[in-house]
Amino acid sequence: MHASQDPPEPVRFDTKVVVVLTEGLLAWQELNVTAFLISGIATSEPGLVGEPYRDADGAEYLPMLRQPVVVMTAAAEALGVMRARAQGRGLPLAIYTRDLFGTGHDDANRAAVAAVGTDNLELVGIAVRGPRNAVDRLVKGARMHP
């Protein structure tokens, strides 16, 4: 017989991870952009990724981010404003531009971004991580992804 245990207290993180996608992307594009952006966040600082997972039979699976990710949408113009604010505040930021849908590997992705000035990047997604209040202010006006 097992002793009953109270459910664990929910963890409240000091930081928040948010992905903001431009409106009007196709479903496959939303998923692709989100996956790429989160890979940038996951590698931005040690300790963001937890330990590997193991099932009851001992099979091991890759570790994942230790905290939830909020996915939101906003108008294309808002992404540029959010990018500028994040950079101005020194918040870790990942970007995905429309040009990256036509590239096939990391070197081509970096070349596509390098070919365009900051204010002319056609952003289709950003991901940011930082203090909860700062991130909440940064993404103000964006809506939860449906």
C-alpha positions, 0 to 999 in steps of 0.5 A: 500500500502506498502512502498518499502524497500531496500533488507537487507544488507547481514550479514558477519560473523566474524567466519566460520563453515565448515564441511569436509567429506572424499571422497567416503562416501555413501549419507546416510553417508554424511548426517548422519555425517554432522548432527552429526558434526553440532550438536557439533558445535551448542552446542559449544558456547552460541549464535550460535543458533538463535531464534525459527522460527514461520510461519504466523499461529503462529506454532513454529519450533526449532531454527537453527544455525545463520550462514551458514555452508560450506560442503566440501570434502577431502582425508581421509589423509587430515582430520587428518592433518586438525584435528591436525591443528585445535587442535593446533590452539585451534579451536572448533572441532567436529569429526566423525570416521568410527567406529561410523557407527557401534554404536547405541547411544551416550555412545557407540560413546564416547567409540568407540572414546576413544578406539583409539589414536588421530593419529589412529582415522579413521576420516570420517568427521570433523567440525570446527568453528573459525575466517574466515581466520583461518578456510580458511587456515585450510581447504585449499585443500578441495573442495566444496561438489558436 
